[in-house]
Amino acid sequence: MSTNASQNIQEQSDRWEPVRELPPSAKLVAKELDHNDRLTQTELAEATLLSTRTVRQAVSRLEAVGAVESRVSFRDARKQLYTLSL
């Protein structure tokens, strides 16, 4: 394996370090946010097949470790949009 490839793998594994000790549901939500720019709680629940309550708890845990950021949706101010910040 080349030095650049091994360095890239190391950087990617370091990137996920804050999420490593979280429950599987939080890891799944983080991975889904990694594949999509920003999603609402409902969209995350639909994409992951988790309940909205489980998604809410997962997002709270991810926010606590600084892995996810939220902002108010411009389309519907009642909703939050979540983005991965790793």
ChimeraX commands (.cxc) that place a marker at each C-alpha (Angstrom):
marker #1 position 0.00,0.00,0.00 radius 0.5
marker #1 position 1.39,3.41,-0.86 radius 0.5
marker #1 position 2.16,6.01,1.77 radius 0.5
marker #1 position -0.56,8.34,0.49 radius 0.5
marker #1 position -3.22,5.61,0.59 radius 0.5
marker #1 position -2.27,4.58,4.13 radius 0.5
marker #1 position -2.23,8.22,5.25 radius 0.5
marker #1 position -5.69,8.73,3.72 radius 0.5
marker #1 position -7.06,5.67,5.57 radius 0.5
marker #1 position -5.57,6.98,8.83 radius 0.5
marker #1 position -7.19,10.41,8.32 radius 0.5
marker #1 position -10.58,8.80,7.64 radius 0.5
marker #1 position -10.40,6.64,10.75 radius 0.5
marker #1 position -9.39,9.66,12.85 radius 0.5
marker #1 position -12.36,11.54,11.41 radius 0.5
marker #1 position -14.78,9.00,12.90 radius 0.5
marker #1 position -13.10,8.90,16.32 radius 0.5
marker #1 position -15.80,10.99,18.13 radius 0.5
marker #1 position -18.49,8.55,16.94 radius 0.5
marker #1 position -16.63,5.33,17.77 radius 0.5
marker #1 position -18.06,4.86,21.29 radius 0.5
marker #1 position -21.66,5.82,20.42 radius 0.5
marker #1 position -24.53,3.32,19.99 radius 0.5
marker #1 position -25.11,1.69,16.59 radius 0.5
marker #1 position -28.14,3.91,15.92 radius 0.5
marker #1 position -25.99,7.04,16.24 radius 0.5
marker #1 position -23.36,5.55,13.93 radius 0.5
marker #1 position -26.05,4.72,11.37 radius 0.5
marker #1 position -27.43,8.26,11.49 radius 0.5
marker #1 position -23.89,9.67,11.11 radius 0.5
marker #1 position -23.22,7.41,8.12 radius 0.5
marker #1 position -26.49,8.47,6.49 radius 0.5
marker #1 position -25.55,12.12,6.98 radius 0.5
marker #1 position -22.15,11.34,5.45 radius 0.5
marker #1 position -23.95,10.22,2.26 radius 0.5
marker #1 position -26.38,13.17,2.20 radius 0.5
marker #1 position -25.60,16.84,2.69 radius 0.5
marker #1 position -28.41,17.65,5.11 radius 0.5
marker #1 position -31.51,15.87,6.29 radius 0.5
marker #1 position -34.41,16.47,8.66 radius 0.5
marker #1 position -35.26,14.10,11.50 radius 0.5
marker #1 position -38.11,12.62,9.46 radius 0.5
marker #1 position -35.87,12.09,6.43 radius 0.5
marker #1 position -33.26,10.42,8.66 radius 0.5
marker #1 position -35.92,8.13,10.12 radius 0.5
marker #1 position -37.12,7.15,6.65 radius 0.5
marker #1 position -33.60,6.57,5.32 radius 0.5
marker #1 position -32.39,4.53,8.31 radius 0.5
marker #1 position -35.68,2.76,9.11 radius 0.5
marker #1 position -35.27,3.88,12.74 radius 0.5
marker #1 position -38.09,5.41,14.77 radius 0.5
marker #1 position -38.16,9.19,15.03 radius 0.5
marker #1 position -37.52,8.90,18.77 radius 0.5
marker #1 position -34.39,6.80,18.17 radius 0.5
marker #1 position -33.20,9.27,15.53 radius 0.5
marker #1 position -33.79,12.17,17.93 radius 0.5
marker #1 position -31.69,10.44,20.62 radius 0.5
marker #1 position -28.97,9.56,18.11 radius 0.5
marker #1 position -28.80,13.15,16.84 radius 0.5
marker #1 position -28.59,14.44,20.42 radius 0.5
marker #1 position -25.66,12.13,21.12 radius 0.5
marker #1 position -23.95,13.14,17.88 radius 0.5
marker #1 position -24.42,16.83,18.69 radius 0.5
marker #1 position -22.97,16.26,22.17 radius 0.5
marker #1 position -19.69,14.98,20.68 radius 0.5
marker #1 position -19.63,17.67,17.98 radius 0.5
marker #1 position -20.23,15.30,15.09 radius 0.5
marker #1 position -23.48,16.90,13.89 radius 0.5
marker #1 position -24.63,20.48,13.48 radius 0.5
marker #1 position -28.22,21.63,13.15 radius 0.5
marker #1 position -29.90,24.67,11.70 radius 0.5
marker #1 position -33.46,25.77,11.09 radius 0.5
marker #1 position -34.95,24.80,7.74 radius 0.5
marker #1 position -35.79,27.74,5.47 radius 0.5
marker #1 position -38.74,25.82,4.00 radius 0.5
marker #1 position -40.30,25.01,7.37 radius 0.5
marker #1 position -39.04,26.84,10.45 radius 0.5
marker #1 position -40.45,24.08,12.69 radius 0.5
marker #1 position -37.88,21.63,11.33 radius 0.5
marker #1 position -34.15,21.29,11.91 radius 0.5
marker #1 position -31.70,20.32,9.18 radius 0.5
marker #1 position -28.80,18.17,10.32 radius 0.5
marker #1 position -25.36,18.04,8.73 radius 0.5
marker #1 position -22.30,15.97,9.55 radius 0.5
marker #1 position -19.45,18.12,10.84 radius 0.5
marker #1 position -16.66,15.53,10.96 radius 0.5
marker link #1:1,2 radius 0.2
marker link #1:2,3 radius 0.2
marker link #1:3,4 radius 0.2
marker link #1:4,5 radius 0.2
marker link #1:5,6 radius 0.2
marker link #1:6,7 radius 0.2
marker link #1:7,8 radius 0.2
marker link #1:8,9 radius 0.2
marker link #1:9,10 radius 0.2
marker link #1:10,11 radius 0.2
marker link #1:11,12 radius 0.2
marker link #1:12,13 radius 0.2
marker link #1:13,14 radius 0.2
marker link #1:14,15 radius 0.2
marker link #1:15,16 radius 0.2
marker link #1:16,17 radius 0.2
marker link #1:17,18 radius 0.2
marker link #1:18,19 radius 0.2
marker link #1:19,20 radius 0.2
marker link #1:20,21 radius 0.2
marker link #1:21,22 radius 0.2
marker link #1:22,23 radius 0.2
marker link #1:23,24 radius 0.2
marker link #1:24,25 radius 0.2
marker link #1:25,26 radius 0.2
marker link #1:26,27 radius 0.2
marker link #1:27,28 radius 0.2
marker link #1:28,29 radius 0.2
marker link #1:29,30 radius 0.2
marker link #1:30,31 radius 0.2
marker link #1:31,32 radius 0.2
marker link #1:32,33 radius 0.2
marker link #1:33,34 radius 0.2
marker link #1:34,35 radius 0.2
marker link #1:35,36 radius 0.2
marker link #1:36,37 radius 0.2
marker link #1:37,38 radius 0.2
marker link #1:38,39 radius 0.2
marker link #1:39,40 radius 0.2
marker link #1:40,41 radius 0.2
marker link #1:41,42 radius 0.2
marker link #1:42,43 radius 0.2
marker link #1:43,44 radius 0.2
marker link #1:44,45 radius 0.2
marker link #1:45,46 radius 0.2
marker link #1:46,47 radius 0.2
marker link #1:47,48 radius 0.2
marker link #1:48,49 radius 0.2
marker link #1:49,50 radius 0.2
marker link #1:50,51 radius 0.2
marker link #1:51,52 radius 0.2
marker link #1:52,53 radius 0.2
marker link #1:53,54 radius 0.2
marker link #1:54,55 radius 0.2
marker link #1:55,56 radius 0.2
marker link #1:56,57 radius 0.2
marker link #1:57,58 radius 0.2
marker link #1:58,59 radius 0.2
marker link #1:59,60 radius 0.2
marker link #1:60,61 radius 0.2
marker link #1:61,62 radius 0.2
marker link #1:62,63 radius 0.2
marker link #1:63,64 radius 0.2
marker link #1:64,65 radius 0.2
marker link #1:65,66 radius 0.2
marker link #1:66,67 radius 0.2
marker link #1:67,68 radius 0.2
marker link #1:68,69 radius 0.2
marker link #1:69,70 radius 0.2
marker link #1:70,71 radius 0.2
marker link #1:71,72 radius 0.2
marker link #1:72,73 radius 0.2
marker link #1:73,74 radius 0.2
marker link #1:74,75 radius 0.2
marker link #1:75,76 radius 0.2
marker link #1:76,77 radius 0.2
marker link #1:77,78 radius 0.2
marker link #1:78,79 radius 0.2
marker link #1:79,80 radius 0.2
marker link #1:80,81 radius 0.2
marker link #1:81,82 radius 0.2
marker link #1:82,83 radius 0.2
marker link #1:83,84 radius 0.2
marker link #1:84,85 radius 0.2
marker link #1:85,86 radius 0.2
view
